[in-house]
């Protein structure tokens, strides 16, 4: 049974930082793609930062230079370091993992609120 569990969300002032973590339980071998997505109020879910093959990464233009995605060597934990946060970064953040055998799983989401 595969599960993805996010943690690290919360309330932060504009300009502040947060670090999100995603823990993969179950079989973490043969992971193909891992990434972070978010869904803001009244908006569709959108990709934020992803590993797209090997260690290659892809960031949304809106977060380039502010957010950094990383993972451990065993790929069982993925993190998203978010700096210089803006009110428009307010959203529920989800981690997603796709396996080479076709498994596609999402975490339950963690709320990030950027407000003064």
SERO-4910 file (N, C-alpha, C, O; in steps of 0.05 Angstrom, whole numbers):
BEGIN
 pado doro    nc1    nc2    nc3   cac1   cac2   cac3    cc1    cc2    cc3    oc1    oc2    oc3
  Unk    A     17    -24      0      0      0      0     18     25      0     34     29     18
  Unk    A     15     42    -20     31     66    -22     15     89    -10     -8     92    -15
  Unk    A     29    105      5     18    130     16     38    153     14     62    148     17
  Unk    A     28    177      8     44    201      8     33    219     30      9    225     30
  Unk    A     50    228     48     41    245     70     57    270     71     81    270     74
  Unk    A     43    293     67     56    319     68     56    330     96     39    323    113
  Unk    A     75    347    101     76    362    127     91    388    122    105    391    102
  Unk    A     88    407    141    104    431    140     89    456    132    100    478    131
  Unk    A     63    454    126     48    477    118     43    495    142     49    488    165
  Unk    A     30    518    137     24    536    159     19    564    150     16    570    126
  Unk    A     19    583    169     15    611    164     42    625    165     57    622    185
  Unk    A     48    642    146     73    656    145     68    684    134     50    688    118
  Unk    A     84    703    143     82    730    132     95    733    105    113    717     99
  Unk    A     86    751     89    100    756     63    130    760     67    138    774     85
  Unk    A    145    747     50    174    748     52    186    726     69    211    723     69
  Unk    A    169    711     82    178    690     99    184    664     84    182    663     59
  Unk    A    191    643     99    198    617     87    183    595    101    175    596    124
  Unk    A    179    574     85    168    549     96    181    526     81    191    529     59
  Unk    A    182    503     95    193    479     83    173    457     84    164    449    106
  Unk    A    165    447     61    145    425     60    160    398     56    181    397     43
  Unk    A    150    377     68    161    351     65    139    332     55    116    335     62
  Unk    A    147    312     40    130    291     30    143    264     35    164    259     24
  Unk    A    131    248     51    142    222     58    127    200     42    103    199     44
  Unk    A    142    183     28    130    161     13    132    136     29    155    127     35
  Unk    A    110    124     36    111     99     50    103     77     30     90     82     10
  Unk    A    113     53     36    109     31     17    133     29     -1    155     39      6
  Unk    A    129     18    -24    151     13    -43    159     38    -58    144     48    -74
  Unk    A    183     49    -51    192     74    -64    210     68    -88    221     87   -100
  Unk    A    214     43    -94    231     36   -117    215     41   -143    191     40   -143
  Unk    A    229     45   -165    217     49   -191    200     74   -193    181     75   -209
  Unk    A    206     94   -175    192    119   -178    201    133   -204    225    133   -210
  Unk    A    183    144   -219    189    156   -245    189    187   -242    209    200   -249
  Unk    A    167    198   -233    164    227   -231    154    233   -203    136    220   -193
  Unk    A    166    254   -191    156    264   -165    154    294   -168    170    306   -181
  Unk    A    134    305   -154    132    334   -156    112    346   -136     98    331   -122
  Unk    A    112    372   -136     94    388   -119     75    403   -137     82    414   -157
  Unk    A     50    403   -128     29    418   -142     14    435   -121     17    430    -97
  Unk    A     -1    454   -130    -17    470   -111    -43    478   -124    -46    480   -148
  Unk    A    -62    484   -106    -88    493   -115    -97    516    -98   -103    513    -74
  Unk    A    -97    540   -109   -105    564    -95   -135    567    -95   -149    553   -110
  Unk    A   -145    586    -78   -174    590    -77   -186    598   -104   -177    617   -117
  Unk    A   -205    582   -113   -218    588   -138   -202    582   -162   -209    591   -184
  Unk    A   -180    567   -159   -162    562   -181   -160    532   -186   -167    516   -169
  Unk    A   -150    525   -210   -145    497   -216   -118    489   -204   -100    505   -199
  Unk    A   -115    463   -199    -89    453   -190    -68    457   -211    -73    452   -235
  Unk    A    -44    465   -203    -23    471   -221      3    459   -211      8    457   -187
  Unk    A     21    452   -229     48    442   -221     64    466   -210     63    488   -221
  Unk    A     80    460   -190     97    480   -178    127    473   -184    141    490   -194
  Unk    A    135    449   -177    162    440   -181    162    410   -183    148    396   -169
  Unk    A    177    399   -202    177    371   -207    204    360   -215    221    375   -227
  Unk    A    210    335   -208    231    320   -220    220    307   -245    199    293   -243
  Unk    A    233    311   -267    221    302   -293    237    280   -306    231    272   -328
  Unk    A    257    269   -292    273    248   -303    301    250   -291    314    270   -294
  Unk    A    309    229   -276    335    231   -262    334    254   -242    315    255   -226
  Unk    A    353    271   -243    353    294   -224    345    320   -238    347    341   -226
  Unk    A    335    318   -262    326    342   -277    301    353   -263    283    338   -256
  Unk    A    299    379   -261    277    392   -248    263    412   -266    276    423   -285
  Unk    A    238    418   -260    223    437   -275    206    453   -255    192    442   -239
  Unk    A    209    480   -257    194    498   -239    174    515   -254    179    522   -277
  Unk    A    152    521   -241    134    541   -252    148    568   -253    164    574   -235
  Unk    A    143    584   -273    156    610   -275    151    627   -250    169    643   -242
  Unk    A    128    625   -238    121    641   -215    138    636   -190    138    652   -172
  Unk    A    151    612   -190    166    605   -165    196    603   -170    211    598   -152
  Unk    A    205    606   -195    233    603   -201    250    623   -185    243    647   -183
  Unk    A    272    613   -174    289    630   -158    280    632   -129    295    643   -112
  Unk    A    256    623   -123    246    625    -95    242    598    -82    246    595    -58
  Unk    A    234    578    -98    228    552    -88    250    532    -98    260    535   -120
  Unk    A    255    512    -81    275    492    -88    264    464    -81    256    460    -58
  Unk    A    263    446   -100    254    419    -95    278    401    -91    299    405   -104
  Unk    A    276    382    -72    298    364    -68    286    337    -58    263    335    -51
  Unk    A    303    317    -58    295    291    -48    319    276    -38    342    282    -45
  Unk    A    314    256    -21    336    240    -11    345    219    -31    330    215    -51
  Unk    A    368    207    -27    378    188    -47    360    165    -51    358    154    -73
  Unk    A    346    157    -30    328    134    -32    301    142    -44    284    124    -48
  Unk    A    296    168    -49    272    178    -60    247    173    -43    225    174    -53
  Unk    A    252    168    -17    229    163      0    218    189     12    196    190     23
  Unk    A    234    211     10    226    236     21    232    258      1    254    259    -10
  Unk    A    213    276     -3    217    298    -21    210    324     -6    191    324     10
  Unk    A    225    345    -11    220    370      3    216    393    -17    225    391    -40
  Unk    A    203    413     -7    200    438    -22    207    461     -4    192    468     14
  Unk    A    230    473     -9    238    497      7    227    521     -7    232    526    -31
  Unk    A    210    536      7    197    560     -4    207    585     10    202    588     34
  Unk    A    220    602     -5    230    627      6    216    651     -7    203    648    -28
  Unk    A    219    674      5    207    699     -6    178    695    -13    169    702    -35
  Unk    A    163    683      5    135    677     -1    118    701     -5    122    722      7
  Unk    A     99    699    -23     81    720    -30     52    712    -24     46    688    -23
  Unk    A     34    731    -21      6    723    -16     -6    706    -38    -22    689    -33
  Unk    A      3    709    -62     -7    693    -84      3    664    -83     -6    647    -99
  Unk    A     22    658    -65     30    630    -61     11    615    -43     14    591    -39
  Unk    A     -9    629    -31    -28    616    -14    -43    595    -30    -55    600    -51
  Unk    A    -43    571    -19    -56    548    -33    -53    523    -16    -39    523      4
  Unk    A    -68    502    -24    -63    476    -13    -42    463    -31    -45    462    -55
  Unk    A    -20    453    -19      2    441    -33      0    411    -31     -3    400    -10
  Unk    A      4    398    -54      2    369    -56     28    358    -67     40    369    -85
  Unk    A     36    335    -57     58    320    -70     45    298    -87     24    287    -81
  Unk    A     60    291   -107     50    270   -126     74    253   -134     96    263   -137
  Unk    A     69    227   -136     90    209   -145     78    189   -165     56    178   -161
  Unk    A     93    185   -186     85    166   -208    107    145   -211    130    151   -213
  Unk    A     98    120   -211    116     98   -214    118     89   -243    101     94   -259
  Unk    A    140     75   -249    144     65   -277    123     45   -284    117     41   -308
  Unk    A    111     31   -264     91     12   -270     63     24   -273     43      9   -277
  Unk    A     61     50   -270     35     64   -275     21     75   -251      2     90   -253
  Unk    A     31     67   -227     19     78   -203     21    108   -202     43    119   -207
  Unk    A      0    122   -194     -1    151   -193    -15    159   -168    -40    155   -166
  Unk    A      0    169   -148    -11    175   -122     -7    204   -114     12    217   -122
  Unk    A    -27    214    -99    -26    241    -88    -27    241    -58    -39    223    -46
  Unk    A    -14    260    -46    -17    264    -17    -44    278    -11    -59    285    -29
  Unk    A    -49    281     15    -74    293     23    -75    323     22    -96    336     24
  Unk    A    -51    335     19    -49    364     17    -43    377     44    -51    368     65
  Unk    A    -29    400     42    -22    415     66    -27    445     59    -18    454     38
  Unk    A    -40    459     77    -47    487     72    -23    506     77    -10    504     98
  Unk    A    -18    523     58      1    545     61    -13    571     58    -26    576     37
  Unk    A    -12    588     78    -25    614     77     -4    635     82     11    635    102
  Unk    A     -2    654     63     17    676     64      1    702     68    -13    711     50
  Unk    A      3    713     92    -13    736     99      0    751    122     13    740    139
  Unk    A     -4    777    121      6    794    143    -16    798    164    -12    811    184
***
